[in-house]
């Protein structure tokens, strides 16, 4: 008995989908993509912000304390750019050692770059932007680094607000060591210095 012969179907092109490995009822478009092409959705904004919670909180605390003390100084102590210690021009906390005065600094720390307040304001703003873009390289998800940069950023923003508002930074903490007068500073300066020193110390320890 012979089997009737008919036209032979053409061979299936390489890579053609005949549906043999498709789930019942599934169409080509409903199949999951190739595993190598899976894309990971970015974390929600709230989650990303919360990862730096300690930095935000500490930065806001330093900024608020800095601005509150400066507002009190501006309201209660006469501007004293000549650094006079007499009468109502200062408040002696420990006479001969620690005074509260009201002076303005148009430069950076220790009055360096004096008269460059506008340029220093742009530098401060650029520093904040750079810290944001380099946050992963700086390891800011580490809580210890968040402490350092919380102090640093709170201080930078505090002095930046001064430059925009007054044209200079308000300094008021004045210490005397015999005949030597330490450069007058403020809470923001303290945050910046402590934050930088802590970060350098942690970096040195981690490299040992």
N, C-alpha and C positions, 0 to 999 in steps of 0.2 A: 504494500500500500504506500503510495507516495504522498508526501506532504506538499500541499500547494505552495508554491513559491510566490513571493510578492516583492515589491520594491524594498530594498534595505534602507532603513532610516539613516539619515546622515549622522556622522559622529558628533557627539556633544562637544562644543568648543571648550577648551581648557578654562577652568574657573567658572563655568556656567553653573547656576544654581538650579538643581532639579527638585528641590524641596524635600529631598530624602532625609536631611538632618534638621528639618525645621519642626518645631513643636506643632502639634495638631491645632489648627485654627489660627496659627500665626502667619502673618504676611511678611513679605520681605522687609517692609518699613518698620514692622513692629519688633524685629529681632534686635537684641542688644548689640551695641557696637563692639568692634574688636577691642579686647582688653587693653591693648597698648594705646588706644585712643581715648581712654576714659579721662575726663577732665575733673579736677577737684575744685569745687566751688569755694571761693574765699570765705573766711570766717566772718560772721556778722560784725558790724562796726562796734556794737556794744562789747562783744567778746574781745576784739582787738584792743579797745581802750582799756578794758579791765585788766589786760595783761600787764599794763604799766600803772596799776592803781597806786602803788606806793609812791612812785615818782610824781604823779599828779597831786596827791594829797600833800606830800611834803613841800612841793613847789608852791602850792597855794598857801600853805601855812607860813612859809618864809615870806612870800609876797605880801600877805595880809599884815603880818607883824611889822615888816619893813615900812609899809605905807602908813600904818596906824601910828607908829612912833614918829615918822616924819611929819605927819599932820599935826601931832601934838607939839613938836618942836617949832614948826612954822607959826603956830598959833600962840605960843607962850614965850618964845625966846627971840629977842630982836636979832635981825640979820647982822652978823659980826665978822665981816670978811677980813678985818684987820687983826682978828684973833686977840681981841682985848679981853683981859681977865680982871674986871672990876665992876662994881655996882651991879646993874641989872643986865649986863651983857653976857653973863654966864650963870650957871647954877653949879656951885661946888658940891659934889657928892662926897668926895674925900679930898679935903683941901690940900693942895700941893701935889696931888696925884691924879685924881679923876674928876673931870668937869663935863658938864653938858653945855655945848655952845651951838651956834647956828651959823655954819659957813657953807659956801657953795663951791663945788669942784667942777670945772669945765673940762677936766682931763680924766685920765684913768686912775688906777691905783697909785698912791703916793704922788698924785698930781702930775704923773707923766702925761705927755701929749696935751698939756694945758691949752685951752682955747679951741680944741678940736671936738667939741661936744656933738656937732651934727655928724661928723665922720664916725665918731664912736657909737652914736645911735644906730647908724647903718651897720656897723660892725657887729653890734649886739644882736640886731635883727637877723643878720646873716648867720650868726653863730647858732641861734635857735633853729633856723631852717636847716642848717647843716646837721645838727644833732638829730632832727627828725628823719632826714633822709639816710643818715648813717646809723640809725638806732640798732640795727642788727649787728653791724660790725663792732659797735661799741658794747655789745652784750647787755643791752638795757632790759632784757627780760630777767636778768639776775637781780635779785632783791637788793644785794649790797650795792650794785651799780646804780640801781634806782635811787637809793639814799643819796649817793654822791651827786647824781644829776638832778635830783629833786632840789637839793640845796643850791646847786649851780644855776639851774634855770630860774628858780624863784628869785635869786639875787639879780640875775641878768635882767629879768623883766622889771623888777623893782627899780633899778637904776635907769632902765630905758624909759619908764614912765616919767621919772624925774626930768630927764633931758627933754622930753617932749613937752612937759608941763611948765618947767621953770627955766629951761635952757642950761641947767647945770644940775649936778647931783647934790642933794641935801645931805651934808655930813654933820654929825653932832657928838659922837663919842670921842672924847679928848683925853689922852693919857699923858702924864708927865713922869719922866724918870730922871730926877735931878734936873740938870740943865737941858736934857734932851726931851723934845716933845714929839711923841709918836704921831705920824700923819693921822689927822682926824678921819674917822670912818663911820659906817652905819651898819645896820643889820644886813642889808643886801651884800655889802662887801664881805661881811663875816661868812655868809652863806657861800659866796663864790670861793673864797680862800679855803674854807674847810672842805667843800665839795671837791675842789681840784686836788688838794693834798690827800684826801682819802682815796680818790681814784688812782692817783699815782702810787700810793702805798699798796693798794690792792693789786695793781698791775705788777709791781715789783715782786710781791709775795707769790703771785701766780706763775711768774717766770722762773722762780727758783726750782 
